[in-house]
């Protein structure tokens, strides 16, 4: 039996009824603890949280915004420990041309030390470039550092990156979604032009057994009822799982 997860802060009871096992929570909303409690009351596991992304490029800049972003991530690690959440997904850059690798490594060593002390996994998400992910992995040796694969982001980079080939052995989380290579649409898999045969083959090669986890935008499917939407998410997840395990 596989697990299906989705980045969603509401409608948890309906998700459980449809067949979801777990949920990923956005951790930027003031009501995030209320969402966490509702998810658990509905019987869903918390797969991970997605830490705040604002000013993530400034992690690499010697200014107050960079310090504030680091402090935000440190606080989110404390939250993970307090609420027994195993993994935090992090953006360490966002733009296609983030600042140079410099002061950010000092900050991220502090973040990693905190994660090790708290027994929390940190999953670095691919965004506009993988340069800074390589830099952190090459300069910080920690079992608590891993990778979050975002299929939509990879399809937008135009850099011939192959994140599952590069970082698949360190995979701790996934944000599966589709687009046509121009905009970050967060479509359901198979509704864009991403090569899902390749992705599921790579997941099979690394013997992936974690959750089939989606980060999608339900506003793209306003013609469906909420129940129909979650049923279709479940169907797409089942299809992907079958492709990984065929």
C-alpha positions in Angstrom: 0.0 0.0 0.0 1.4 3.4 -0.9 0.9 6.8 0.8 -0.6 9.8 -0.9 0.0 13.3 0.3 -0.8 16.8 -0.8 0.3 20.3 0.2 -3.0 21.5 1.6 -4.0 23.4 4.8 -7.8 22.7 4.6 -10.4 20.1 3.8 -8.6 17.4 5.7 -11.7 15.3 6.6 -12.7 15.1 3.0 -9.2 14.1 2.0 -9.2 11.3 4.5 -12.5 10.0 3.2 -11.2 9.9 -0.3 -8.2 7.9 0.7 -5.3 10.2 1.6 -2.9 9.0 4.3 -0.9 12.2 5.0 -0.6 15.8 4.3 2.1 18.5 3.8 1.4 21.8 5.5 2.4 25.3 4.4 4.0 26.9 7.4 3.6 30.6 6.5 0.0 31.1 7.7 -0.8 32.5 11.1 -3.3 29.7 11.5 -0.8 26.9 10.8 -1.2 25.3 14.2 -4.9 25.2 13.8 -4.5 23.5 10.4 -2.1 21.0 11.9 -4.6 20.0 14.6 -7.4 19.7 12.1 -5.3 17.4 9.9 -4.4 15.2 12.8 -8.0 15.1 14.1 -9.0 13.9 10.6 -6.5 11.0 11.0 -3.9 12.3 8.6 -0.2 12.0 9.2 1.9 15.2 8.8 4.4 14.3 6.1 6.4 17.6 6.3 6.0 21.3 6.5 7.0 23.8 3.8 8.9 26.6 5.5 8.4 30.2 4.5 10.0 31.1 1.1 10.0 34.9 1.2 13.5 36.4 0.9 15.1 33.0 0.4 17.7 34.5 -2.0 18.8 36.8 0.9 20.1 33.8 2.8 23.2 34.5 0.8 23.3 38.3 1.4 24.9 40.0 4.4 21.9 42.0 5.4 19.0 41.9 7.9 16.6 40.2 5.5 19.1 37.3 5.3 19.4 37.1 9.1 15.6 37.2 9.4 15.1 34.3 7.0 17.7 32.2 8.9 15.9 33.0 12.2 12.6 32.0 10.5 14.0 28.6 9.5 15.4 28.1 13.0 12.0 28.8 14.6 10.3 26.4 12.1 12.7 23.7 13.3 11.6 24.4 16.8 8.0 24.0 15.7 8.8 20.7 14.0 10.3 19.4 17.2 7.4 20.6 19.4 4.7 19.2 17.1 6.5 16.0 16.1 6.9 16.8 12.4 9.8 14.8 10.9 10.8 17.0 7.9 10.9 20.6 6.9 11.1 21.6 3.2 13.3 24.7 2.5 14.0 27.0 -0.3 17.6 28.1 -0.1 17.3 30.3 -3.2 14.5 31.2 -5.6 15.5 33.2 -8.6 17.3 31.9 -11.6 20.3 34.0 -10.6 20.6 34.0 -6.8 23.4 35.8 -5.0 26.9 34.2 -4.9 27.7 31.4 -2.5 29.2 33.2 0.5 27.8 34.1 3.9 24.9 31.8 3.4 27.0 28.7 4.1 27.7 30.0 7.7 24.0 30.5 8.2 23.1 27.1 6.8 25.6 25.4 9.1 23.8 26.9 12.0 20.5 25.8 10.6 21.9 22.2 10.1 23.3 22.1 13.6 19.9 23.0 15.0 18.2 20.3 12.9 20.7 17.7 14.1 20.1 18.7 17.7 16.3 18.5 17.2 16.4 15.3 15.1 14.6 17.1 12.2 15.2 16.4 8.5 15.9 19.4 6.2 14.9 18.8 2.6 16.4 21.3 0.1 14.0 22.1 -2.7 15.1 22.7 -6.3 14.0 26.1 -7.5 15.6 28.3 -10.1 19.0 26.7 -10.0 20.7 23.7 -8.2 24.0 25.5 -7.7 23.4 26.3 -4.1 22.1 22.8 -3.3 25.3 21.4 -4.6 27.3 23.9 -2.6 25.5 23.0 0.7 25.8 19.3 0.1 29.5 19.7 -0.8 30.3 21.8 2.3 28.0 20.4 5.0 28.1 16.7 5.9 24.9 15.7 7.7 22.5 12.9 7.6 19.7 15.4 8.3 20.3 17.2 5.0 18.3 15.8 2.1 16.4 16.8 -1.1 12.9 17.8 -2.0 12.2 17.2 -5.7 9.8 19.7 -7.4 9.0 18.4 -10.8 7.4 21.7 -11.9 10.4 23.7 -11.0 12.8 21.4 -12.9 10.6 21.7 -16.0 11.0 25.5 -15.8 14.7 25.9 -15.4 15.7 25.3 -19.0 19.1 24.2 -17.6 19.0 20.6 -18.6 19.1 19.8 -14.9 18.2 16.2 -13.8 17.6 16.5 -10.1 16.6 12.9 -9.5 19.8 11.8 -11.1 21.8 14.2 -9.1 20.1 14.0 -5.7 17.8 11.0 -5.8 19.7 9.1 -3.2 19.1 12.0 -0.8 15.3 12.3 -1.5 13.3 13.1 1.6 10.2 14.8 0.1 8.5 15.5 -3.2 6.4 18.2 -4.8 4.9 16.6 -7.9 3.1 18.9 -10.3 3.0 19.6 -14.0 3.3 22.6 -16.4 4.3 23.4 -20.0 7.7 24.7 -19.2 6.8 28.4 -19.2 4.8 29.1 -16.0 4.7 27.4 -12.6 1.1 26.3 -13.0 1.0 23.5 -10.4 -1.2 21.3 -12.6 -2.0 17.7 -11.9 0.5 15.2 -13.3 -0.3 14.3 -17.0 -1.9 17.7 -17.7 1.3 19.4 -18.9 4.4 18.3 -20.8 6.6 16.7 -18.1 7.9 13.3 -18.9 6.4 11.2 -16.2 7.7 8.0 -17.7 11.2 9.3 -17.0 10.4 10.5 -13.5 8.7 7.2 -12.4 11.6 5.2 -13.9 14.1 7.2 -11.9 12.0 6.7 -8.7 12.0 3.0 -9.4 15.7 3.0 -9.9 16.3 4.5 -6.4 13.7 2.1 -4.9 11.5 5.0 -3.7 8.9 3.9 -1.2 7.8 7.2 0.3 4.6 9.1 -0.3 3.4 10.2 -3.8 3.2 13.8 -2.8 1.6 16.6 -4.9 1.9 20.4 -4.7 -0.9 21.5 -7.0 -3.2 24.5 -7.4 -6.9 23.5 -7.1 -7.9 26.8 -8.8 -6.9 25.2 -12.1 -9.8 22.7 -11.6 -12.6 25.1 -10.5 -15.0 23.1 -12.8 -14.8 20.2 -10.4 -16.4 19.8 -6.9 -13.9 19.6 -4.1 -14.6 15.8 -3.7 -14.2 15.3 -7.5 -10.9 17.2 -7.3 -9.5 15.0 -4.5 -10.7 11.9 -6.2 -8.8 12.8 -9.3 -5.7 13.6 -7.2 -6.0 10.1 -5.8 -6.4 8.6 -9.2 -3.3 10.4 -10.6 -1.2 9.3 -7.5 -2.3 5.7 -8.0 -1.3 5.9 -11.7 2.1 7.2 -10.8 2.6 4.6 -8.1 1.7 1.9 -10.5 4.2 3.3 -13.0 7.0 3.3 -10.3 6.2 -0.3 -9.4 5.4 -1.9 -12.7 
